[in-house]
Amino acid sequence: MDLWWRLRHWRARETDWSWYPLRRFKFGRDCKVPLAPYVKRYAAGRSQEAGRLQLALVEGKGYQEGFFTNPNQRFGKVYADGDYGFVLENVMPLADPVPLAVVTFDIREIHPDGSCVVIRQLQGIKHRREYLVGIRWERMLLAVVTDWARFHGYAGVACIRGKDSKWAYHCKASTLYLRYDVSARRNGFRYDETTLLWRLPLTGGGT
């Protein structure tokens, strides 16, 4: 089944989640997924932010030109390391959404699980750190991808180590370790010495 169809038509089966279908608009934007359940879990004390956060879709590696108004703007650009992903945005009245963070992933076969979602990127957007204070956005985006993968029947989710990030030479090793390795472990992933990935087999149920 076409992966973009899956991204656009993800609906949660839990009755207490008010999910809308994901829709691919121009530039992959306007993915109407309510984040209130995630904000409640991963942004304690900032529940008022739930209505200001949304997800947008990205497809293809490289700069995602639809996530800023001025094509010549250098700050706030979204660069995708994986083939598909979600951008966390802040929505303000009478203004364009502000990209805050991105998670991107590929689909690959991992023995012995089978077809798995492999997270390649957990990255905050440059000069947007103030919007993310008090939000455990890394764990939030890991949970979003895990729920999406489980809903569509993938065998598991995996996440790279921080030191294997394409951006390792730009960031402190300790920062990447906390962002990738610690976040994955706290979300239930276990490190696999064979594949050098943090892995979470999916057997159904919710996160």
C-alpha positions in Angstrom: 0.0 0.0 0.0 1.3 3.5 -0.9 3.0 5.0 2.2 1.6 8.4 1.5 -1.8 7.0 1.6 -1.1 5.6 5.0 0.2 8.9 6.2 -2.8 10.7 4.9 -5.4 8.3 6.2 -4.1 7.4 9.6 -7.0 7.2 12.0 -6.6 6.1 15.6 -9.0 3.4 16.7 -9.1 4.5 20.3 -12.5 6.2 20.9 -11.1 8.9 23.2 -8.7 10.2 20.5 -10.3 12.7 18.1 -8.1 11.9 15.2 -8.7 13.4 11.7 -7.4 11.8 8.5 -4.0 13.0 7.5 -4.1 14.9 4.3 -1.3 15.9 2.0 -1.7 19.5 1.0 0.7 21.7 -0.9 4.2 21.3 0.5 3.0 18.4 2.6 1.5 20.8 5.1 -1.7 20.9 7.1 -1.7 17.5 8.7 -4.7 17.7 11.1 -3.6 15.5 13.9 -4.7 16.7 17.3 -1.8 16.5 19.7 -3.7 16.9 23.0 -3.0 13.3 24.2 0.7 13.7 23.5 0.9 17.2 25.1 -0.8 15.9 28.2 1.8 13.1 28.5 4.9 14.9 27.4 4.4 18.5 28.3 3.1 18.5 31.9 2.2 22.0 32.9 1.8 23.2 29.4 -1.5 21.7 28.4 -2.5 25.2 27.1 -0.1 24.5 24.3 -2.1 21.6 22.9 -4.2 23.9 20.6 -1.2 25.7 19.3 0.7 22.6 18.1 0.1 20.6 15.0 1.9 18.1 12.7 2.8 18.6 9.1 4.0 15.9 6.7 7.3 15.8 4.9 8.3 13.5 2.0 11.8 13.2 0.5 15.2 13.9 1.8 16.7 17.4 1.8 15.3 20.9 2.5 11.5 21.1 2.7 10.8 24.4 1.0 7.2 24.7 2.2 8.0 25.3 5.8 9.0 28.9 5.7 7.6 32.0 3.9 10.7 33.5 2.4 12.5 31.0 0.1 15.8 32.8 0.9 15.4 32.6 4.6 18.2 30.7 6.3 16.8 30.2 9.8 14.0 27.9 10.6 14.5 25.7 7.5 13.5 22.1 7.7 16.0 19.5 6.4 14.8 15.9 6.3 17.3 13.0 6.7 14.7 10.3 6.2 12.3 9.5 3.3 9.2 10.5 5.4 8.4 12.3 8.5 6.4 14.7 10.7 7.2 18.4 11.5 6.0 19.7 14.9 4.7 23.3 14.4 3.4 26.1 16.5 0.3 27.8 15.2 -0.3 31.4 16.0 -3.3 33.6 15.0 -2.9 35.5 11.8 0.6 34.1 11.2 2.2 31.3 9.4 2.9 28.1 11.4 6.4 28.0 13.0 8.3 24.8 12.5 9.8 23.6 15.9 11.1 20.1 15.5 11.2 17.3 13.0 11.2 13.5 13.1 12.0 11.6 9.9 12.2 7.9 9.1 12.7 5.2 6.5 11.1 1.8 6.0 13.4 -1.2 5.9 13.5 -4.9 6.6 15.2 -5.8 9.9 15.8 -9.4 10.8 14.0 -11.1 12.5 11.1 -8.7 12.9 10.4 -7.8 9.3 9.3 -4.5 7.9 10.2 -1.8 10.4 10.1 2.0 10.7 13.6 3.3 11.3 13.9 6.8 12.7 16.8 8.7 11.3 16.3 12.1 12.7 15.0 13.8 15.9 16.0 17.4 15.5 14.9 20.8 16.8 14.7 23.6 14.3 17.4 26.3 14.7 16.4 29.4 16.7 13.1 27.8 17.8 14.3 26.5 21.2 12.2 28.9 23.2 9.0 27.3 21.9 10.1 23.9 23.1 10.9 24.7 26.7 9.0 22.4 29.0 8.0 20.0 26.2 9.7 16.6 26.0 9.3 16.9 22.2 11.8 14.1 21.4 9.7 11.5 23.3 6.5 13.0 21.9 7.6 12.6 18.3 8.9 9.1 19.0 5.5 8.2 20.4 3.7 9.7 17.3 5.8 7.6 14.9 5.4 4.5 17.1 1.6 4.9 17.1 1.6 5.4 13.3 3.7 2.3 12.8 1.6 0.2 15.1 -1.6 1.3 13.4 -0.4 0.3 10.0 0.9 -3.1 11.1 4.7 -2.6 10.9 6.7 -5.2 12.8 8.6 -2.7 14.9 10.2 0.7 15.2 13.9 1.4 15.5 15.9 4.5 16.2 19.5 5.3 15.4 22.0 6.1 18.2 22.8 9.8 18.7 26.4 9.3 17.5 25.2 7.9 14.2 23.2 11.1 13.4 24.2 13.0 10.3 24.4 16.0 12.5 26.9 14.5 15.0 29.6 16.9 13.9 27.3 19.9 14.6 26.2 18.9 18.1 27.7 17.9 21.4 27.9 14.1 21.8 26.1 14.4 25.2 23.2 16.3 23.6 22.7 13.7 20.9 22.9 10.9 23.4 20.2 12.4 25.5 18.0 13.2 22.4 18.2 9.8 20.8 19.5 7.1 23.1 17.9 8.3 26.4 14.6 9.3 24.8 14.4 5.9 23.0 15.1 4.0 26.2 12.5 5.9 28.1 10.0 5.2 25.4 10.5 1.5 25.8 13.1 0.8 23.1 16.0 -1.6 23.8 19.4 -1.4 22.3 20.4 -4.2 19.8 24.1 -4.8 19.5 23.6 -6.7 16.2 21.9 -3.8 14.3 23.4 -1.0 16.4 19.8 0.4 16.7 17.4 1.1 19.5 14.5 -1.3 18.7 10.9 -1.6 19.8 8.9 -4.6 18.5 5.2 -3.9 18.0 2.6 -6.4 18.9 -0.5 -4.2 19.0 -2.1 -2.0 21.7 -1.4 1.6 22.5 1.7 3.5 23.6 
